[in-house]
Amino acid sequence: MLTLQDIRDAATRLQGHVLDTPCVESKTLSQIVGAQVFLKFENLQFTASFKERGACNRLTLLSGEERARGVVAMSAGNHAQGVAYHAQRLGLRAVIVMPRFTPGVKVERTRGFGAEVVLHGDTLEEARAHAYALADAQ
C-alpha cells in the first residue's frame, strides 16, 4: 500500500529531474462541482505529460545491475516518451515496444529521446507480451 512517506520519497527523488509545475484553482470547475478543484499543469513538463513523473521515479529506483541491463517498456505514447527521455538523461539503454498502430509522431518523439523503438503487435496486449519477452531475454 502506498503511504504518505512513499509520496514524499518520490518527490525527493524527482527533484532536479522534472519541473515543479503550478497547481491552480479552476474557478469554473469549482463552481460546477460545488467544491474547490485544482488543476496541475503537467503539460509544462518536457514531454508534455504527467507520465514522466512515474517513469523517472521508477528509473531512479533501479539497482546497479538493472541500470546496466537497461529497461524495456511498452506504451503507445506518453509513458514511452517519459521512459525514453529520463532513461537518456540517466544514461540508461531503453527499448520501448509500441503497437503498430501508434501514431508516427509518438514513435518519432520516442526515438528522438534516444530509445530503441520496436513496433510489434496489432493490440496493446500483443505489444505488452512482446515487451515481457524482450525483458525476460535480457
N, CA, C and O atoms as a MOPAC input file, in Angstrom:
PM7 MOZYME 1SCF
protein

 N      0.83500 1    -1.18200 1     0.00000 1
 C      0.00000 1     0.00000 1     0.00000 1
 C      0.88200 1     1.24900 1     0.00000 1
 O      1.88000 1     1.31900 1     0.71700 1
 N      0.50700 1     2.20500 1    -0.79400 1
 C      1.23500 1     3.45900 1    -0.90600 1
 C      1.00100 1     4.30500 1     0.34400 1
 O     -0.12900 1     4.45800 1     0.80800 1
 N      2.09100 1     4.84900 1     0.87500 1
 C      1.98600 1     5.67800 1     2.07600 1
 C      2.36200 1     7.11900 1     1.75700 1
 O      2.92300 1     7.40800 1     0.70000 1
 N      2.05100 1     8.00500 1     2.67000 1
 C      2.44400 1     9.40100 1     2.51700 1
 C      3.96300 1     9.50800 1     2.42500 1
 O      4.47800 1    10.33400 1     1.67100 1
 N      4.68200 1     8.69000 1     3.17800 1
 C      6.14400 1     8.71800 1     3.11900 1
 C      6.64500 1     8.28300 1     1.74500 1
 O      7.63100 1     8.82800 1     1.25000 1
 N      5.98200 1     7.30900 1     1.12300 1
 C      6.34300 1     6.89800 1    -0.24000 1
 C      6.24100 1     8.08600 1    -1.19200 1
 O      7.10600 1     8.28100 1    -2.04600 1
 N      5.19400 1     8.86800 1    -1.04400 1
 C      4.98900 1    10.03700 1    -1.90400 1
 C      6.07000 1    11.07800 1    -1.64300 1
 O      6.60000 1    11.67500 1    -2.57900 1
 N      6.39300 1    11.29300 1    -0.38200 1
 C      7.45500 1    12.25300 1    -0.04900 1
 C      8.80500 1    11.78800 1    -0.59800 1
 O      9.58000 1    12.59500 1    -1.11000 1
 N      9.08200 1    10.50000 1    -0.49100 1
 C     10.33700 1     9.95400 1    -1.01800 1
 C     10.40700 1    10.12900 1    -2.53100 1
 O     11.45300 1    10.49000 1    -3.07000 1
 N      9.29900 1     9.87500 1    -3.21200 1
 C      9.26200 1    10.04700 1    -4.66800 1
 C      9.49300 1    11.51000 1    -5.02900 1
 O     10.22800 1    11.80700 1    -5.97000 1
 N      8.87500 1    12.41900 1    -4.29600 1
 C      9.06400 1    13.84700 1    -4.56600 1
 C     10.52800 1    14.23500 1    -4.42900 1
 O     11.03800 1    15.02800 1    -5.22000 1
 N     11.20300 1    13.68600 1    -3.43700 1
 C     12.63100 1    13.95700 1    -3.25300 1
 C     13.43600 1    13.42300 1    -4.43400 1
 O     14.31400 1    14.11200 1    -4.95200 1
 N     13.13400 1    12.19100 1    -4.86100 1
 C     13.85400 1    11.60400 1    -5.99900 1
 C     13.65100 1    12.40900 1    -7.27900 1
 O     14.55600 1    12.48300 1    -8.11100 1
 N     12.48900 1    13.00500 1    -7.44600 1
 C     12.16700 1    13.72100 1    -8.67800 1
 C     12.78600 1    15.11300 1    -8.74500 1
 O     12.85000 1    15.71000 1    -9.81900 1
 N     13.24100 1    15.63500 1    -7.60700 1
 C     13.82100 1    16.97600 1    -7.60200 1
 C     14.99100 1    17.04100 1    -8.57700 1
 O     15.89000 1    16.20000 1    -8.54900 1
 N     14.96300 1    18.04600 1    -9.43100 1
 C     16.01500 1    18.22700 1   -10.41700 1
 C     15.80900 1    17.42800 1   -11.68900 1
 O     16.54100 1    17.61100 1   -12.66200 1
 N     14.81800 1    16.54400 1   -11.69500 1
 C     14.54700 1    15.72900 1   -12.88300 1
 C     13.30200 1    16.17800 1   -13.63500 1
 O     13.24100 1    16.06600 1   -14.86000 1
 N     12.31900 1    16.68100 1   -12.91600 1
 C     11.08300 1    17.15600 1   -13.54400 1
 C     10.79900 1    18.56800 1   -13.05700 1
 O     11.31700 1    19.00200 1   -12.02900 1
 N      9.97800 1    19.26700 1   -13.80300 1
 C      9.62400 1    20.62900 1   -13.42600 1
 C      8.64000 1    20.63500 1   -12.26600 1
 O      7.81400 1    19.73300 1   -12.12400 1
 N      8.74500 1    21.65700 1   -11.45200 1
 C      7.77500 1    21.88600 1   -10.38500 1
 C      6.66100 1    22.72000 1   -11.01000 1
 O      6.74500 1    23.94700 1   -11.05600 1
 N      5.62700 1    22.05300 1   -11.48400 1
 C      4.57100 1    22.73000 1   -12.23600 1
 C      3.53400 1    23.34500 1   -11.30500 1
 O      3.31300 1    22.85800 1   -10.19600 1
 N      2.89500 1    24.43000 1   -11.77000 1
 C      1.90700 1    25.09500 1   -10.92100 1
 C      0.62700 1    24.27700 1   -10.74800 1
 O      0.24900 1    23.47000 1   -11.59800 1
 N     -0.00600 1    24.51800 1    -9.63100 1
 C     -1.30400 1    23.92300 1    -9.31000 1
 C     -2.24100 1    25.10300 1    -9.04700 1
 O     -2.05900 1    25.84300 1    -8.08000 1
 N     -3.23000 1    25.27100 1    -9.90100 1
 C     -4.06000 1    26.47000 1    -9.87400 1
 C     -5.53000 1    26.08800 1    -9.73400 1
 O     -6.00100 1    25.14200 1   -10.36600 1
 N     -6.24200 1    26.83000 1    -8.90400 1
 C     -7.67300 1    26.55600 1    -8.75400 1
 C     -8.41400 1    26.94100 1   -10.02800 1
 O     -8.18000 1    28.00400 1   -10.60400 1
 N     -9.30200 1    26.06700 1   -10.45300 1
 C    -10.18600 1    26.35200 1   -11.57700 1
 C    -11.50000 1    26.86600 1   -11.00900 1
 O    -12.28000 1    26.10300 1   -10.44100 1
 N    -11.73700 1    28.14500 1   -11.16300 1
 C    -12.97400 1    28.73900 1   -10.64400 1
 C    -14.18800 1    28.11200 1   -11.32700 1
 O    -15.19500 1    27.83800 1   -10.67400 1
 N    -14.09400 1    27.88600 1   -12.63300 1
 C    -15.22200 1    27.32800 1   -13.38100 1
 C    -15.55700 1    25.92200 1   -12.91300 1
 O    -16.71100 1    25.63100 1   -12.60000 1
 N    -14.54900 1    25.03900 1   -12.86100 1
 C    -14.81000 1    23.66500 1   -12.42000 1
 C    -15.24000 1    23.62100 1   -10.96100 1
 O    -16.09200 1    22.81600 1   -10.58600 1
 N    -14.66000 1    24.47600 1   -10.14400 1
 C    -15.05000 1    24.53400 1    -8.73300 1
 C    -16.52800 1    24.90000 1    -8.60500 1
 O    -17.25200 1    24.33200 1    -7.78800 1
 N    -16.95700 1    25.84800 1    -9.41900 1
 C    -18.35900 1    26.27100 1    -9.38600 1
 C    -19.27500 1    25.14700 1    -9.86600 1
 O    -20.34000 1    24.92800 1    -9.28900 1
 N    -18.87300 1    24.44200 1   -10.90900 1
 C    -19.69700 1    23.36200 1   -11.46500 1
 C    -19.91900 1    22.24800 1   -10.44900 1
 O    -21.03900 1    21.75800 1   -10.30000 1
 N    -18.85500 1    21.84500 1    -9.74800 1
 C    -18.97100 1    20.69700 1    -8.83300 1
 C    -19.25800 1    21.10000 1    -7.38600 1
 O    -19.51500 1    20.24100 1    -6.54300 1
 N    -19.21500 1    22.38000 1    -7.10200 1
 C    -19.51700 1    22.83000 1    -5.75100 1
 C    -18.42500 1    22.52900 1    -4.74700 1
 O    -18.69800 1    22.39600 1    -3.55300 1
 N    -17.20700 1    22.42000 1    -5.20900 1
 C    -16.04500 1    22.17300 1    -4.34400 1
 C    -14.81800 1    22.75400 1    -5.03600 1
 O    -14.82700 1    22.99200 1    -6.24400 1
 N    -13.77100 1    22.97700 1    -4.26300 1
 C    -12.55100 1    23.51000 1    -4.87300 1
 C    -11.91200 1    22.45100 1    -5.76500 1
 O    -11.67900 1    21.32200 1    -5.33400 1
 N    -11.63200 1    22.82700 1    -7.00900 1
 C    -10.95800 1    21.95000 1    -7.96500 1
 C     -9.67000 1    22.64300 1    -8.38900 1
 O     -9.67900 1    23.80300 1    -8.80300 1
 N     -8.56400 1    21.91500 1    -8.28100 1
 C     -7.26900 1    22.45200 1    -8.67500 1
 C     -6.75200 1    21.68900 1    -9.88400 1
 O     -6.95300 1    20.48000 1    -9.99800 1
 N     -6.09200 1    22.39300 1   -10.77800 1
 C     -5.50100 1    21.79200 1   -11.97100 1
 C     -3.98500 1    21.87100 1   -11.86800 1
 O     -3.43000 1    22.92800 1   -11.56800 1
 N     -3.32600 1    20.76200 1   -12.11300 1
 C     -1.85700 1    20.68600 1   -12.09100 1
 C     -1.39800 1    20.73200 1   -13.54000 1
 O     -1.78400 1    19.87000 1   -14.33000 1
 N     -0.60300 1    21.69300 1   -13.90100 1
 C     -0.22400 1    21.92600 1   -15.29000 1
 C      0.97500 1    21.07500 1   -15.71300 1
 O      2.06300 1    21.58400 1   -15.98100 1
 N      0.73900 1    19.77300 1   -15.76300 1
 C      1.79300 1    18.83300 1   -16.15400 1
 C      2.10700 1    18.91200 1   -17.63900 1
 O      3.11500 1    18.36400 1   -18.08700 1
 N      1.26300 1    19.58300 1   -18.40600 1
 C      1.56000 1    19.80300 1   -19.82000 1
 C      2.81200 1    20.66300 1   -19.99800 1
 O      3.33300 1    20.76900 1   -21.10900 1
 N      3.29400 1    21.26800 1   -18.93100 1
 C      4.51600 1    22.07200 1   -18.99300 1
 C      5.78300 1    21.22500 1   -18.85200 1
 O      6.88800 1    21.73000 1   -19.04700 1
 N      5.63300 1    19.95200 1   -18.51600 1
 C      6.79700 1    19.06000 1   -18.44200 1
 C      7.44100 1    18.95100 1   -19.82500 1
 O      6.81000 1    19.25300 1   -20.83900 1
 N      8.69300 1    18.52100 1   -19.85500 1
 C      9.41500 1    18.44600 1   -21.12600 1
 C      8.70300 1    17.54700 1   -22.12800 1
 O      8.69400 1    17.84100 1   -23.32400 1
 N      8.10700 1    16.45600 1   -21.65800 1
 C      7.38500 1    15.55000 1   -22.56100 1
 C      5.90600 1    15.90700 1   -22.66000 1
 O      5.14200 1    15.19900 1   -23.31500 1
 N      5.49800 1    16.99200 1   -22.02100 1
 C      4.11900 1    17.49900 1   -22.04700 1
 C      3.12100 1    16.55300 1   -21.38600 1
 O      1.94500 1    16.53400 1   -21.74700 1
 N      3.59000 1    15.77100 1   -20.42000 1
 C      2.70600 1    14.79900 1   -19.78100 1
 C      3.15900 1    14.49900 1   -18.35300 1
 O      4.34700 1    14.55200 1   -18.03700 1
 N      2.19300 1    14.18500 1   -17.50900 1
 C      2.49100 1    13.76300 1   -16.13700 1
 C      3.17500 1    12.40400 1   -16.10800 1
 O      3.77500 1    12.03900 1   -15.09700 1
 N      3.09500 1    11.65100 1   -17.19400 1
 C      3.61700 1    10.28400 1   -17.21500 1
 C      5.11200 1    10.23300 1   -16.91400 1
 O      5.61200 1     9.23200 1   -16.40100 1
 N      5.81700 1    11.30300 1   -17.23200 1
 C      7.25600 1    11.25600 1   -16.99800 1
 C      7.60100 1    11.22800 1   -15.51300 1
 O      8.69200 1    10.78600 1   -15.15300 1
 N      6.71500 1    11.68100 1   -14.65100 1
 C      6.98100 1    11.61100 1   -13.20900 1
 C      7.12100 1    10.15600 1   -12.75800 1
 O      8.08200 1     9.80200 1   -12.07500 1
 N      6.17000 1     9.33100 1   -13.13700 1
 C      6.22000 1     7.91800 1   -12.75400 1
 C      7.39500 1     7.20200 1   -13.38300 1
 O      8.04900 1     6.38000 1   -12.74200 1
 N      7.66300 1     7.52000 1   -14.65000 1
 C      8.78400 1     6.88400 1   -15.33900 1
 C     10.10000 1     7.24400 1   -14.66100 1
 O     10.92200 1     6.36900 1   -14.38700 1
 N     10.29700 1     8.51600 1   -14.39300 1
 C     11.53300 1     8.96500 1   -13.75000 1
 C     11.67100 1     8.36600 1   -12.35500 1
 O     12.74800 1     7.90700 1   -11.97500 1
 N     10.59500 1     8.37200 1   -11.60400 1
 C     10.63800 1     7.81800 1   -10.25300 1
 C     11.08400 1     6.36300 1   -10.28600 1
 O     11.94100 1     5.95900 1    -9.50100 1
 N     10.52000 1     5.58700 1   -11.17400 1
 C     10.86700 1     4.15800 1   -11.24300 1
 C     12.30900 1     3.97000 1   -11.69900 1
 O     13.02300 1     3.12400 1   -11.16000 1
 N     12.74100 1     4.74600 1   -12.68300 1
 C     14.10900 1     4.60000 1   -13.18800 1
 C     15.14300 1     4.93600 1   -12.11800 1
 O     16.20800 1     4.32000 1   -12.07500 1
 N     14.84600 1     5.89500 1   -11.26300 1
 C     15.81200 1     6.25600 1   -10.21600 1
 C     15.91700 1     5.17900 1    -9.14100 1
 O     16.86200 1     5.18900 1    -8.35200 1
 N     14.97300 1     4.26200 1    -9.09800 1
 C     14.99100 1     3.17900 1    -8.10700 1
 C     15.73600 1     1.93300 1    -8.58500 1
 O     15.89700 1     0.98300 1    -7.81900 1
 N     16.19200 1     1.92300 1    -9.84000 1
 C     16.85800 1     0.73300 1   -10.37200 1
 C     18.17300 1     0.46000 1    -9.64900 1
 O     18.90000 1     1.38200 1    -9.27800 1
 N     18.45800 1    -0.81400 1    -9.45900 1
 C     19.74500 1    -1.21800 1    -8.87900 1
 C     20.83800 1    -1.03200 1    -9.92900 1
 O     20.54600 1    -0.79700 1   -11.10200 1
 N     22.07500 1    -1.13700 1    -9.51100 1
 C     23.19000 1    -1.03500 1   -10.44800 1
 C     23.11700 1    -2.08400 1   -11.53800 1
 O     23.38500 1    -1.79500 1   -12.70400 1
 N     22.75600 1    -3.30100 1   -11.16100 1
 C     22.62500 1    -4.38800 1   -12.13700 1
 C     21.50500 1    -4.09100 1   -13.13400 1
 O     21.66500 1    -4.31000 1   -14.33500 1
 N     20.38700 1    -3.59800 1   -12.64100 1
 C     19.26800 1    -3.25700 1   -13.52800 1
 C     19.64200 1    -2.10700 1   -14.45100 1
 O     19.29200 1    -2.11900 1   -15.63200 1
 N     20.34500 1    -1.12300 1   -13.92800 1
 C     20.77800 1     0.01000 1   -14.76000 1
 C     21.68700 1    -0.46200 1   -15.88200 1
 O     21.59100 1     0.02300 1   -17.00900 1
 N     22.56900 1    -1.40800 1   -15.57800 1
 C     23.49300 1    -1.93100 1   -16.59000 1
 C     22.74700 1    -2.66000 1   -17.70600 1
 O     23.14800 1    -2.59400 1   -18.86800 1
 N     21.66800 1    -3.35200 1   -17.35700 1
 C     20.87800 1    -4.07800 1   -18.36700 1
 C     20.03000 1    -3.14600 1   -19.21400 1
 O     19.74000 1    -3.45000 1   -20.37100 1
 N     19.63300 1    -2.02300 1   -18.65200 1
 C     18.71700 1    -1.13200 1   -19.35300 1
 C     17.28000 1    -1.51500 1   -19.05900 1
 O     17.01300 1    -2.41800 1   -18.26700 1
 N     16.36500 1    -0.82200 1   -19.70300 1
 C     14.94900 1    -1.03200 1   -19.42300 1
 C     14.17500 1    -1.35200 1   -20.69100 1
 O     14.54700 1    -0.95200 1   -21.79400 1
 N     13.09500 1    -2.08100 1   -20.50000 1
 C     12.13700 1    -2.36400 1   -21.56700 1
 C     10.78400 1    -1.88600 1   -21.06800 1
 O     10.38700 1    -2.19000 1   -19.94300 1
 N     10.08500 1    -1.14600 1   -21.89800 1
 C      8.75100 1    -0.66500 1   -21.53400 1
 C      7.82800 1    -0.81200 1   -22.73000 1
 O      8.27900 1    -0.95300 1   -23.86700 1
 N      6.53300 1    -0.77900 1   -22.46200 1
 C      5.54100 1    -0.82400 1   -23.52600 1
 C      4.57500 1     0.33200 1   -23.33300 1
 O      4.05800 1     0.56000 1   -22.23900 1
 N      4.34700 1     1.04700 1   -24.40700 1
 C      3.40500 1     2.16000 1   -24.36800 1
 C      3.12800 1     2.60500 1   -25.79200 1
 O      3.94900 1     2.41600 1   -26.68900 1
 N      1.96700 1     3.19400 1   -25.98300 1
 C      1.63500 1     3.75600 1   -27.28900 1
 C      1.77500 1     5.27600 1   -27.28100 1
 O      1.29000 1     5.94200 1   -28.19600 1
 N      2.42300 1     5.82800 1   -26.27200 1
 C      2.50200 1     7.27900 1   -26.27400 1
 C      3.27800 1     7.93100 1   -25.16200 1
 O      4.50600 1     7.86000 1   -25.13300 1
 N      2.56800 1     8.57600 1   -24.23400 1
 C      3.21300 1     9.45800 1   -23.26700 1
 C      4.14200 1     8.73900 1   -22.29500 1
 O      5.20100 1     9.26800 1   -21.95700 1
 N      3.77400 1     7.56300 1   -21.84400 1
 C      4.66700 1     6.81300 1   -20.95500 1
 C      5.95100 1     6.45500 1   -21.69700 1
 O      7.03700 1     6.51800 1   -21.12200 1
 N      5.83400 1     6.08200 1   -22.96200 1
 C      7.01000 1     5.75600 1   -23.77700 1
 C      7.97100 1     6.93200 1   -23.82000 1
 O      9.17900 1     6.76600 1   -23.65300 1
 N      7.43300 1     8.10700 1   -24.04400 1
 C      8.28300 1     9.28800 1   -24.12000 1
 C      8.90900 1     9.61800 1   -22.77000 1
 O     10.06800 1    10.02800 1   -22.70600 1
 N      8.15800 1     9.44300 1   -21.70300 1
 C      8.70400 1     9.68900 1   -20.36700 1
 C      9.84300 1     8.74900 1   -20.03300 1
 O     10.86900 1     9.17600 1   -19.50400 1
 N      9.67200 1     7.46700 1   -20.33900 1
 C     10.73800 1     6.48500 1   -20.09400 1
 C     11.94800 1     6.81600 1   -20.95900 1
 O     13.07600 1     6.83700 1   -20.46700 1
 N     11.72100 1     7.07400 1   -22.23600 1
 C     12.83100 1     7.35900 1   -23.15100 1
 C     13.60800 1     8.59900 1   -22.71200 1
 O     14.83800 1     8.58100 1   -22.66500 1
 N     12.90000 1     9.65500 1   -22.39700 1
 C     13.53800 1    10.91100 1   -22.01100 1
 C     14.38300 1    10.74900 1   -20.74700 1
 O     15.54100 1    11.16600 1   -20.71800 1
 N     13.81900 1    10.15300 1   -19.72000 1
 C     14.55800 1    10.03800 1   -18.46300 1
 C     15.62100 1     8.94600 1   -18.51500 1
 O     16.64100 1     9.05600 1   -17.83600 1
 N     15.41000 1     7.90900 1   -19.29300 1
 C     16.46700 1     6.90800 1   -19.47400 1
 C     17.68000 1     7.56900 1   -20.11800 1
 O     18.81500 1     7.34700 1   -19.69600 1
 N     17.43600 1     8.37300 1   -21.12900 1
 C     18.54200 1     9.07800 1   -21.79100 1
 C     19.26300 1     9.99500 1   -20.80200 1
 O     20.49300 1    10.01300 1   -20.76400 1
 N     18.52200 1    10.74400 1   -20.01400 1
 C     19.12700 1    11.66000 1   -19.04600 1
 C     19.92900 1    10.91700 1   -17.98200 1
 O     20.92300 1    11.43400 1   -17.47100 1
 N     19.49100 1     9.69900 1   -17.65000 1
 C     20.17100 1     8.90400 1   -16.62700 1
 C     21.23000 1     7.97100 1   -17.21100 1
 O     21.86900 1     7.21500 1   -16.47800 1
 N     21.41600 1     8.02400 1   -18.53200 1
 C     22.42800 1     7.19000 1   -19.17700 1
 C     22.04800 1     5.72700 1   -19.28300 1
 O     22.91500 1     4.85400 1   -19.27100 1
 N     20.75900 1     5.45500 1   -19.38700 1
 C     20.28400 1     4.07500 1   -19.46800 1
 C     19.83900 1     3.73000 1   -20.88700 1
 O     19.31800 1     4.57800 1   -21.61200 1
 N     20.05100 1     2.49100 1   -21.26400 1
 C     19.52200 1     1.99600 1   -22.53600 1
 C     18.03100 1     1.74000 1   -22.34600 1
 O     17.61500 1     1.15300 1   -21.34700 1
 N     17.23400 1     2.18300 1   -23.30900 1
 C     15.78600 1     1.96900 1   -23.22900 1
 C     15.27800 1     1.37300 1   -24.52900 1
 O     15.54800 1     1.88500 1   -25.61600 1
 N     14.53900 1     0.28500 1   -24.39800 1
 C     13.82900 1    -0.31800 1   -25.52300 1
 C     12.34700 1    -0.12100 1   -25.23200 1
 O     11.84700 1    -0.53600 1   -24.18600 1
 N     11.65900 1     0.51000 1   -26.16000 1
 C     10.23700 1     0.77000 1   -25.98800 1
 C      9.47100 1     0.00700 1   -27.05600 1
 O      9.66800 1     0.22900 1   -28.25100 1
 N      8.60300 1    -0.88600 1   -26.62500 1
 C      7.74500 1    -1.62000 1   -27.55100 1
 C      6.45300 1    -0.82800 1   -27.70000 1
 O      5.79600 1    -0.47800 1   -26.72000 1
 N      6.11000 1    -0.55600 1   -28.95200 1
 C      4.88500 1     0.18200 1   -29.26200 1
 C      4.07300 1    -0.63700 1   -30.25900 1
 O      4.64500 1    -1.23500 1   -31.17000 1
 N      2.75300 1    -0.67600 1   -30.10600 1
 C      1.94900 1    -1.39700 1   -31.09200 1
 C      2.04800 1    -0.71900 1   -32.45900 1
 O      2.30900 1     0.48100 1   -32.55200 1
 N      1.84200 1    -1.48800 1   -33.49400 1
 C      1.98800 1    -0.97100 1   -34.86100 1
 C      1.09100 1     0.22500 1   -35.15700 1
 O      1.42800 1     1.04200 1   -36.01400 1
 N     -0.03500 1     0.34800 1   -34.47400 1
 C     -0.97100 1     1.44100 1   -34.74500 1
 C     -0.57300 1     2.76000 1   -34.08800 1
 O     -1.28800 1     3.75300 1   -34.22700 1
 N      0.53900 1     2.78800 1   -33.38400 1
 C      0.97100 1     4.00500 1   -32.69600 1
 C      1.18800 1     5.12800 1   -33.70900 1
 O      1.84500 1     4.91300 1   -34.72800 1
 N      0.65100 1     6.31400 1   -33.45100 1
 C      0.85900 1     7.43400 1   -34.37100 1
 C      2.34800 1     7.70800 1   -34.59100 1
 O      3.15000 1     7.65600 1   -33.65900 1
 N      2.69100 1     7.99800 1   -35.82900 1
 C      4.08400 1     8.24000 1   -36.20300 1
 C      4.76300 1     9.30600 1   -35.36700 1
 O      5.94500 1     9.17800 1   -35.04900 1
 N      4.04100 1    10.35200 1   -35.00400 1
 C      4.63800 1    11.42200 1   -34.21400 1
 C      5.06700 1    10.91000 1   -32.83900 1
 O      6.08900 1    11.34900 1   -32.31200 1
 N      4.30600 1     9.99500 1   -32.25500 1
 C      4.67800 1     9.41400 1   -30.95600 1
 C      5.92000 1     8.53800 1   -31.09500 1
 O      6.80200 1     8.55500 1   -30.23700 1
 N      5.97900 1     7.77500 1   -32.18100 1
 C      7.14300 1     6.91700 1   -32.43800 1
 C      8.39100 1     7.77800 1   -32.60800 1
 O      9.42600 1     7.50100 1   -32.00100 1
 N      8.29600 1     8.81300 1   -33.42500 1
 C      9.46400 1     9.65400 1   -33.70200 1
 C      9.91200 1    10.42900 1   -32.46800 1
 O     11.11300 1    10.58300 1   -32.24500 1
 N      8.98600 1    10.91200 1   -31.67500 1
 C      9.37700 1    11.61900 1   -30.44000 1
 C     10.08300 1    10.67500 1   -29.48200 1
 O     11.05500 1    11.05500 1   -28.82900 1
 N      9.59400 1     9.45000 1   -29.39800 1
 C     10.21600 1     8.46500 1   -28.50900 1
 C     11.62400 1     8.14500 1   -28.99300 1
 O     12.55700 1     8.08400 1   -28.19300 1
 N     11.78100 1     7.94200 1   -30.28400 1
 C     13.12400 1     7.72300 1   -30.84900 1
 C     14.00600 1     8.94500 1   -30.62500 1
 O     15.19500 1     8.82000 1   -30.33200 1
 N     13.41700 1    10.11800 1   -30.76400 1
 C     14.16200 1    11.35900 1   -30.58300 1
 C     14.72900 1    11.50900 1   -29.17900 1
 O     15.71200 1    12.22200 1   -28.97900 1
 N     14.12200 1    10.84800 1   -28.21400 1
 C     14.62800 1    10.86200 1   -26.84400 1
 C     15.65500 1     9.76200 1   -26.61800 1
 O     16.07100 1     9.53000 1   -25.48300 1
 N     16.06900 1     9.08300 1   -27.68400 1
 C     17.16700 1     8.13000 1   -27.57500 1
 C     16.79100 1     6.68100 1   -27.37800 1
 O     17.67400 1     5.83700 1   -27.23300 1
 N     15.51600 1     6.36600 1   -27.36700 1
 C     15.11300 1     4.97200 1   -27.15300 1
 C     15.15000 1     4.18400 1   -28.45400 1
 O     14.97900 1     4.73300 1   -29.54200 1
 N     15.37500 1     2.89000 1   -28.31400 1
 C     15.18700 1     1.97000 1   -29.43000 1
 C     13.70400 1     1.62100 1   -29.43000 1
 O     13.18400 1     1.10800 1   -28.43900 1
 N     13.02700 1     1.89600 1   -30.53300 1
 C     11.59300 1     1.62000 1   -30.62500 1
 C     11.38200 1     0.34200 1   -31.41900 1
 O     11.92300 1     0.17800 1   -32.51200 1
 N     10.59500 1    -0.55500 1   -30.86000 1
 C     10.21700 1    -1.79900 1   -31.52600 1
 C      8.71300 1    -1.73500 1   -31.75800 1
 O      7.93500 1    -1.69900 1   -30.80400 1
 N      8.30400 1    -1.72100 1   -33.01800 1
 C      6.88100 1    -1.74600 1   -33.34700 1
 C      6.45800 1    -3.19700 1   -33.45900 1
 O      6.96200 1    -3.94100 1   -34.30100 1
 N      5.52700 1    -3.59300 1   -32.60300 1
 C      5.12400 1    -5.00500 1   -32.57700 1
 C      3.67500 1    -5.12800 1   -32.12400 1
 O      3.25900 1    -4.51900 1   -31.13900 1
 N      2.93000 1    -5.91900 1   -32.85600 1
 C      1.57200 1    -6.26200 1   -32.44400 1
 C      0.51000 1    -5.32400 1   -32.97100 1
 O      0.75400 1    -4.14800 1   -33.24200 1
 N     -0.67800 1    -5.88500 1   -33.10500 1
 C     -1.83200 1    -5.11700 1   -33.55700 1
 C     -2.70300 1    -4.66000 1   -32.39200 1
 O     -3.68100 1    -3.94000 1   -32.59000 1
 N     -2.34800 1    -5.07800 1   -31.18100 1
 C     -3.08400 1    -4.67000 1   -29.98100 1
 C     -2.08600 1    -4.31300 1   -28.88600 1
 O     -0.90800 1    -4.66000 1   -28.95900 1
 N     -2.58000 1    -3.61900 1   -27.87900 1
 C     -1.72900 1    -3.30700 1   -26.72700 1
 C     -1.26800 1    -4.58600 1   -26.03900 1
 O     -0.12800 1    -4.67100 1   -25.58400 1
 N     -2.13800 1    -5.56600 1   -25.96100 1
 C     -1.78300 1    -6.82600 1   -25.29600 1
 C     -0.66200 1    -7.54700 1   -26.04000 1
 O      0.23700 1    -8.10200 1   -25.40800 1
 N     -0.70100 1    -7.54700 1   -27.37100 1
 C      0.37500 1    -8.18200 1   -28.14700 1
 C      1.68900 1    -7.43600 1   -27.93300 1
 O      2.74200 1    -8.06000 1   -27.79500 1
 N      1.63400 1    -6.11700 1   -27.90500 1
 C      2.84500 1    -5.32500 1   -27.65700 1
 C      3.37200 1    -5.58700 1   -26.24900 1
 O      4.57900 1    -5.72600 1   -26.05100 1
 N      2.48000 1    -5.65400 1   -25.28300 1
 C      2.87600 1    -5.91000 1   -23.89000 1
 C      3.55100 1    -7.27500 1   -23.75700 1
 O      4.58300 1    -7.40200 1   -23.09700 1
 N      2.97100 1    -8.28400 1   -24.38200 1
 C      3.54600 1    -9.63100 1   -24.31000 1
 C      4.94200 1    -9.64700 1   -24.92400 1
 O      5.84200 1   -10.31300 1   -24.41200 1
 N      5.12000 1    -8.91700 1   -26.01500 1
 C      6.43900 1    -8.85800 1   -26.65500 1
 C      7.44300 1    -8.13100 1   -25.75300 1
 O      8.60600 1    -8.52600 1   -25.67000 1
 N      6.99500 1    -7.08300 1   -25.08700 1
 C      7.87800 1    -6.36000 1   -24.16700 1
 C      8.33600 1    -7.27500 1   -23.03700 1
 O      9.50800 1    -7.25700 1   -22.66200 1
 N      7.42600 1    -8.07000 1   -22.49300 1
 C      7.80200 1    -9.01600 1   -21.44000 1
 C      8.81000 1   -10.03600 1   -21.96600 1
 O      9.75800 1   -10.39200 1   -21.26600 1
 N      8.60600 1   -10.50400 1   -23.19000 1
 C      9.53800 1   -11.47600 1   -23.77200 1
 C     10.92400 1   -10.85700 1   -23.93200 1
 O     11.92900 1   -11.50200 1   -23.63500 1
 N     10.98300 1    -9.61500 1   -24.39700 1
 C     12.27800 1    -8.93600 1   -24.54400 1
 C     12.94300 1    -8.73400 1   -23.18500 1
 O     14.14800 1    -8.94000 1   -23.04200 1
 N     12.16700 1    -8.33500 1   -22.20300 1
 C     12.72600 1    -8.11800 1   -20.86100 1
 C     13.25200 1    -9.42000 1   -20.27300 1
 O     14.31500 1    -9.43700 1   -19.65200 1
 N     12.51900 1   -10.50200 1   -20.46400 1
 C     12.96100 1   -11.80400 1   -19.94800 1
 C     14.24800 1   -12.26200 1   -20.61700 1
 O     15.04700 1   -12.97100 1   -20.00500 1
 N     14.45500 1   -11.86300 1   -21.87300 1
 C     15.64000 1   -12.27500 1   -22.62700 1
 C     16.88200 1   -11.48300 1   -22.22300 1
 O     17.99900 1   -11.88500 1   -22.54800 1
 N     16.70500 1   -10.37100 1   -21.52600 1
 C     17.86400 1    -9.53700 1   -21.14800 1
 C     18.59700 1   -10.14000 1   -19.98000 1
 O     19.59500 1    -9.58200 1   -19.52300 1

